[in-house]
Amino acid sequence: MNVSVHQVAADVLGTNAITPSATLVEHIVMTHRTCEICGSENPQNWKRCQSHFRCDDCETRDNLCTYREGVLCDPCYQNRVEKRIAEFTGECDYTCEIICPHCGYESGDSWEATEGEQQCNDCDRKFEMTRNTEVTYSTSKSS
């Protein structure tokens, strides 16, 4: 179900002829959530209602955490990480972002990192990072 933020605001405020402020829209979006599985309103947990807040792999309700790939228990998440590590054969040299050489996780904030030892945000393994800098020159005729 694709519903615009303005439609949600209108439904919550009871009018179809509004132009809500950015603050109001943000408040409504943060408080008016639906379960990504069944669509029920205002789930108590991250994107899921209480009945659907369980591990995506084994369906346990114990030791859950939300990850970029869904809701997982600790053992199932570790299994997924180990599988990514075993299967990763990608390129890690001269890339636009820092890529973990163990699991292939791509850091979106590479520009903030300093050279040296890094720890992957996904698999928690350590690796060395070197920032490569390319220098180019431009010239033009003097007047």
C-alpha positions as CSV (number, residue, x, y, z in Angstrom):
1,M,0.0,0.0,0.0
2,N,1.6,3.3,-1.1
3,V,0.3,6.2,0.9
4,S,1.8,9.6,0.7
5,V,2.9,11.5,3.8
6,H,0.3,14.2,3.1
7,Q,-2.5,11.5,2.8
8,V,-1.4,10.1,6.2
9,A,-1.4,13.7,7.7
10,A,-4.9,14.4,6.2
11,D,-6.2,11.1,7.6
12,V,-4.8,11.7,11.0
13,L,-6.0,15.3,11.2
14,G,-9.3,14.6,9.5
15,T,-9.1,16.8,6.5
16,N,-8.2,16.5,2.8
17,A,-7.4,20.1,2.3
18,I,-4.2,20.6,4.3
19,T,-0.6,21.4,3.6
20,P,1.1,20.2,6.8
21,S,4.3,21.7,8.0
22,A,7.5,19.6,7.8
23,T,7.6,19.2,11.6
24,L,4.0,18.0,11.6
25,V,4.6,15.6,8.7
26,E,7.7,14.2,10.5
27,H,5.7,13.7,13.7
28,I,2.9,11.9,12.0
29,V,5.3,9.7,10.0
30,M,7.2,8.8,13.2
31,T,4.0,8.0,15.2
32,H,1.7,6.6,12.5
33,R,3.4,3.4,11.4
34,T,2.1,0.2,10.0
35,C,3.4,-3.3,10.2
36,E,5.4,-4.1,7.0
37,I,3.9,-7.7,7.0
38,C,0.2,-7.4,7.9
39,G,-0.4,-3.6,7.6
40,S,-1.9,-3.2,11.0
41,E,-1.5,0.3,12.4
42,N,1.0,1.6,15.1
43,P,3.1,-1.5,15.7
44,Q,5.0,-1.4,19.0
45,N,8.2,-2.6,17.5
46,W,10.4,-1.5,14.5
47,K,8.2,-1.8,11.4
48,R,6.4,-4.8,12.8
49,C,3.4,-5.4,15.0
50,Q,3.9,-7.6,18.1
51,S,2.7,-10.8,16.4
52,H,5.2,-10.4,13.5
53,F,8.2,-9.2,15.6
54,R,10.2,-12.5,15.3
55,C,13.4,-13.7,13.6
56,D,13.0,-13.8,9.8
57,D,15.0,-17.0,9.6
58,C,14.0,-19.2,12.6
59,E,11.0,-17.3,13.9
60,T,12.2,-17.2,17.5
61,R,11.2,-14.2,19.6
62,D,14.3,-14.3,21.8
63,N,17.4,-12.0,21.5
64,L,16.1,-10.1,18.5
65,C,17.7,-7.1,16.8
66,T,16.8,-5.1,13.7
67,Y,19.4,-5.1,10.9
68,R,19.5,-3.6,7.5
69,E,18.3,-6.9,6.2
70,G,15.4,-7.4,8.6
71,V,14.7,-8.7,12.1
72,L,17.1,-11.5,13.2
73,C,18.1,-13.3,16.4
74,D,21.8,-13.3,17.2
75,P,22.6,-16.8,16.0
76,C,20.8,-16.3,12.6
77,Y,22.5,-13.0,12.1
78,Q,25.9,-14.5,12.7
79,N,25.0,-17.3,10.3
80,R,24.2,-14.7,7.6
81,V,27.4,-12.8,8.3
82,E,29.5,-16.0,8.1
83,K,27.8,-16.9,4.8
84,R,28.6,-13.4,3.3
85,I,32.2,-13.8,4.5
86,A,32.5,-17.2,2.8
87,E,30.9,-16.0,-0.4
88,F,32.6,-12.6,-0.8
89,T,35.1,-12.3,-3.6
90,G,34.6,-8.7,-4.6
91,E,37.0,-5.9,-5.4
92,C,38.3,-3.8,-2.6
93,D,41.0,-1.7,-4.3
94,Y,40.4,1.9,-5.6
95,T,36.7,1.9,-4.8
96,C,34.5,5.0,-4.2
97,E,33.5,3.8,-0.7
98,I,35.3,1.6,1.9
99,I,34.5,-2.0,1.3
100,C,35.1,-4.6,4.0
101,P,37.5,-7.2,2.5
102,H,35.9,-9.9,4.7
103,C,32.2,-9.6,4.0
104,G,31.8,-6.9,1.3
105,Y,29.9,-4.4,3.5
106,E,30.1,-1.0,1.9
107,S,30.5,2.0,4.2
108,G,28.3,5.0,3.3
109,D,30.4,7.4,5.4
110,S,33.9,6.6,3.9
111,W,34.8,10.3,3.8
112,E,34.7,10.4,7.6
113,A,37.2,7.6,8.2
114,T,40.8,8.1,8.9
115,E,43.5,5.8,7.4
116,G,44.6,2.8,9.4
117,E,42.8,0.0,11.2
118,Q,39.0,-0.1,10.7
119,Q,36.3,-2.4,12.1
120,C,33.5,-3.5,9.8
121,N,30.0,-2.3,10.9
122,D,28.5,-5.5,9.7
123,C,30.9,-8.5,10.5
124,D,32.9,-6.7,13.2
125,R,36.2,-7.9,11.7
126,K,39.2,-5.6,11.5
127,F,41.0,-4.5,8.4
128,E,43.5,-1.9,7.2
129,M,42.3,1.1,5.0
130,T,44.4,3.4,2.9
131,R,43.0,6.5,1.3
132,N,44.1,6.8,-2.3
133,T,44.3,10.4,-3.6
134,E,44.5,11.3,-7.3
135,V,46.1,14.6,-8.2
136,T,45.2,16.2,-11.6
137,Y,46.1,19.6,-13.0
138,S,44.3,22.0,-15.4
139,T,45.8,24.9,-17.3
140,S,44.6,27.8,-19.4
141,K,46.2,30.5,-21.5
142,S,47.2,33.7,-19.7
143,S,45.5,36.9,-21.0
